[in-house]
Amino acid sequence: MNVHGGTALIRSTWLSWMQHRSFFFLLAFGWMIPPLIYLFVWSMAAGGETIGGLTQDEFIAYYILLIVVNQLTYSQTNWTVGDEIRYGGMNAWLLRPMWPVFQTLSTEFAGKVVYLTFTIPVAVSLALIFRPQVSFASQNVLLCLPALLMAWALRFFWGYWIALLAFWATRADALLALQDSFIFLLGGLVAPIRLLPDGMRALATLLPFRYMVAFPVEVLTGQLPPNEVTYGFLIQAGWLLVALALYTLLWRKGLKHYTAVGG
């Protein structure tokens, strides 16, 4: 693993993206629209009362944090992996003296820096406008950090193994779109998990999509009792191991199957 070369690749990709940052700001704003809509919907619905135990201020804080977490964990680069496989771009990745996943990670990390230069000011502005009266326990802040890191890793590698199906199928991207639909429904975007119907809430607790977005926010805002936080970390870690195993398996099998001209 050529870590030095991978770091240089990340830096060069970031400099390239910064030259076109206005375009990526538009992309970031587009991803921000659904949480913004539901911020207004749920905060207006709560009014001066509570819904599912959440006050208006808690809804506002939840969705502002969700906007940031969604931007941090969203892996737009997985959408391009299939094209690199189909059109031969993977050839260049394999010829470089470094682990090929560095190519995707370079775009991933560069994108995070560019998107956050837009997202963070928007989130701070929303917080100043709405001024939700909430506080965060120091213990929850500390627990949120590993939850957020694993949420990003889970979403990245889960999408990556789906993208690697392009070694065999030409429409693997359709499964990435399906994954985004599940994240929207079961990942805490359309509503906080506790407000979902019983059946959907049970699915959200067991499937990986909640742990890609909503779980770090729930930990930070103190919505979960300690036993559910522990259970959530175990489920999150379990699905991350599954995602890593599938990524490793499909990568090794896919390379044996891969043939392309060009790139």
PyMOL commands that set and color helices and strands:
alter all, ss='L'
color gray80, all
select helices_A, chain A and resi 3-18+21-46+56-73+78-86+90-95+101-130+138-167+173-186+193-195+198-206+209-212+214-221+226-257
alter helices_A, ss='H'
color red, helices_A
select strands_A, chain A and resi 50-51+54-55
alter strands_A, ss='S'
color yellow, strands_A
deselect
rebuild
show_as cartoon
